[in-house]
Amino acid sequence: MLRKKFSPPTPLPHRSARLRAIDQSPLPKEELLRLALRYHFALRWLDSDDGQLEHFVLLAQHFMIARSLCRLGCQQIPETTLADADAAISAWTNKGIQTGVFRVDRAAFDAIQAFLLAHDEQLRTASRAAVSVALADLAEMRQKAVENNAQPHSPLPAKMPEISAAGRS
């Protein structure tokens, strides 16, 4: 019986671990403006008593993106700002789910607005690659939330609104 001669597997071609220039560049100004308008208008809708759960979901998604960017070493947002915004978003989302009226009071508005202004600066300094990783983290968290949504006590909607890939190429 003939045996096939052993040949070791061929190694993959060596790729540089460095980021491409486009990945290191910041997001385009148009994309930054579009993102900022979405979450700032969501907060305005919640302030005018015409808010919906989707507005809170959008703010929560940007909160998660900001946390991911902080972990990746992008511009840090003060922990007190993050904690105040997190408490305001959580408390008023729960209140809206219970009452059916999605809005915020002045203190919550101020806390969330302070976070959004810091997040604007954070996005201005973040690279495309960092935003891509943060969006991947958000997608992973969203998938876990959808899987956990089968549980009857989960307050998250079955389908969450999409956030664009923010200048990914």
C-alpha positions as a printed NumPy array, in Angstrom:
array([[  0.   ,   0.   ,   0.   ],
       [  1.323,   3.419,  -0.927],
       [  1.376,   6.167,   1.641],
       [  1.113,   9.837,   0.941],
       [  4.198,  11.784,   1.901],
       [  3.664,  14.164,   4.852],
       [  3.913,  17.82 ,   4.015],
       [  3.574,  20.447,   6.745],
       [  0.778,  22.999,   6.377],
       [  1.772,  26.16 ,   4.603],
       [  1.816,  29.217,   6.83 ],
       [ -0.514,  32.086,   6.085],
       [  1.114,  35.082,   4.444],
       [  2.384,  37.547,   7.021],
       [  0.103,  40.567,   7.367],
       [  1.128,  43.636,   9.17 ],
       [ -0.786,  44.182,  12.403],
       [ -0.711,  47.922,  11.858],
       [ -3.892,  49.726,  10.962],
       [ -4.418,  51.171,   7.54 ],
       [ -4.33 ,  54.946,   7.281],
       [ -8.087,  55.111,   6.705],
       [ -8.713,  53.118,   9.907],
       [ -6.584,  55.537,  11.904],
       [ -8.377,  58.585,  10.551],
       [-11.301,  60.14 ,  12.424],
       [-14.889,  59.772,  11.298],
       [-16.004,  62.107,   8.504],
       [-17.654,  65.32 ,   9.707],
       [-20.891,  64.462,   7.886],
       [-21.15 ,  61.142,   9.729],
       [-20.394,  62.812,  13.066],
       [-23.07 ,  65.423,  12.429],
       [-25.64 ,  62.79 ,  11.425],
       [-24.952,  60.724,  14.551],
       [-25.014,  63.75 ,  16.847],
       [-28.291,  64.984,  15.398],
       [-29.916,  61.59 ,  15.948],
       [-29.118,  61.327,  19.64 ],
       [-29.53 ,  65.023,  20.445],
       [-32.962,  65.027,  18.773],
       [-33.872,  61.848,  20.674],
       [-33.193,  63.737,  23.901],
       [-35.249,  66.712,  22.693],
       [-38.203,  64.416,  21.91 ],
       [-37.991,  63.005,  25.432],
       [-37.976,  66.539,  26.823],
       [-41.101,  67.54 ,  24.893],
       [-43.397,  64.738,  26.125],
       [-43.442,  63.179,  22.634],
       [-40.786,  60.592,  23.389],
       [-40.922,  56.893,  22.67 ],
       [-39.062,  53.861,  23.948],
       [-36.879,  53.94 ,  20.819],
       [-35.458,  57.302,  21.907],
       [-34.289,  55.785,  25.203],
       [-32.913,  52.764,  23.329],
       [-30.896,  55.058,  21.043],
       [-29.48 ,  56.945,  24.038],
       [-28.646,  53.661,  25.779],
       [-26.865,  52.414,  22.653],
       [-24.716,  55.535,  22.516],
       [-24.019,  55.129,  26.212],
       [-22.703,  51.612,  25.494],
       [-20.639,  52.89 ,  22.553],
       [-19.127,  55.575,  24.806],
       [-18.214,  52.969,  27.432],
       [-16.589,  50.786,  24.756],
       [-14.61 ,  53.732,  23.405],
       [-13.412,  54.528,  26.94 ],
       [-12.228,  50.924,  27.343],
       [-10.393,  51.2  ,  24.004],
       [ -8.463,  54.223,  25.273],
       [-10.312,  56.937,  23.388],
       [-11.054,  60.209,  25.127],
       [-12.353,  59.443,  28.601],
       [-15.691,  60.725,  29.83 ],
       [-15.719,  61.546,  33.572],
       [-17.141,  58.672,  35.608],
       [-19.607,  60.962,  37.396],
       [-20.999,  62.1  ,  34.031],
       [-21.397,  58.484,  32.93 ],
       [-22.979,  57.45 ,  36.237],
       [-25.455,  60.356,  36.219],
       [-26.482,  59.681,  32.615],
       [-26.791,  55.942,  33.254],
       [-28.993,  56.532,  36.294],
       [-31.176,  59.026,  34.404],
       [-31.602,  56.799,  31.343],
       [-32.357,  53.712,  33.443],
       [-34.763,  55.406,  35.836],
       [-36.759,  57.244,  33.186],
       [-36.86 ,  54.235,  30.845],
       [-38.314,  52.111,  33.634],
       [-40.759,  54.88 ,  34.528],
       [-41.807,  55.134,  30.874],
       [-42.329,  51.381,  30.596],
       [-44.546,  51.463,  33.689],
       [-46.572,  54.551,  32.75 ],
       [-46.436,  54.495,  28.954],
       [-45.193,  58.114,  28.916],
       [-41.582,  58.384,  27.781],
       [-40.103,  61.673,  28.917],
       [-37.432,  63.091,  31.213],
       [-37.42 ,  65.805,  33.858],
       [-34.985,  68.747,  33.926],
       [-32.362,  67.011,  36.106],
       [-32.338,  63.904,  33.896],
       [-32.218,  66.081,  30.773],
       [-29.187,  67.956,  32.117],
       [-27.388,  64.731,  33.091],
       [-28.007,  63.115,  29.705],
       [-27.108,  66.297,  27.822],
       [-23.788,  66.566,  29.692],
       [-23.025,  62.986,  28.67 ],
       [-23.988,  63.618,  25.028],
       [-21.75 ,  66.69 ,  24.808],
       [-18.826,  64.674,  26.196],
       [-19.69 ,  61.852,  23.771],
       [-19.596,  64.35 ,  20.879],
       [-15.999,  65.197,  21.797],
       [-15.163,  61.532,  22.239],
       [-16.454,  60.669,  18.76 ],
       [-14.511,  63.574,  17.231],
       [-11.242,  62.124,  18.509],
       [-12.006,  58.424,  17.946],
       [-10.595,  56.594,  14.95 ],
       [-12.738,  54.646,  12.523],
       [-11.232,  51.407,  13.793],
       [-12.142,  52.234,  17.405],
       [-15.715,  53.085,  16.416],
       [-15.925,  49.834,  14.438],
       [-14.83 ,  47.845,  17.484],
       [-17.296,  49.733,  19.703],
       [-20.107,  49.   ,  17.229],
       [-19.121,  45.321,  17.205],
       [-19.318,  45.334,  21.021],
       [-22.765,  46.924,  20.773],
       [-23.902,  44.3  ,  18.249],
       [-22.719,  41.553,  20.602],
       [-24.594,  43.117,  23.53 ],
       [-27.669,  43.554,  21.33 ],
       [-27.538,  39.865,  20.35 ],
       [-27.343,  38.849,  24.01 ],
       [-30.284,  41.14 ,  24.803],
       [-32.355,  39.595,  22.015],
       [-31.515,  36.104,  23.278],
       [-32.47 ,  37.134,  26.817],
       [-35.637,  38.817,  25.522],
       [-37.33 ,  35.429,  25.539],
       [-37.473,  35.838,  29.301],
       [-40.763,  37.487,  30.358],
       [-39.183,  40.171,  32.609],
       [-36.833,  41.723,  30.058],
       [-37.683,  45.416,  29.388],
       [-35.785,  45.539,  26.07 ],
       [-37.777,  45.42 ,  22.828],
       [-37.386,  42.369,  20.588],
       [-35.993,  44.473,  17.744],
       [-33.689,  47.366,  18.54 ],
       [-33.142,  50.198,  16.04 ],
       [-29.943,  50.016,  14.026],
       [-27.006,  52.376,  14.309],
       [-25.015,  52.697,  11.102],
       [-21.46 ,  51.495,  10.828],
       [-20.36 ,  55.118,  11.322],
       [-17.954,  55.566,   8.472],
       [-16.657,  52.005,   8.292],
       [-15.123,  51.11 ,   4.978]])
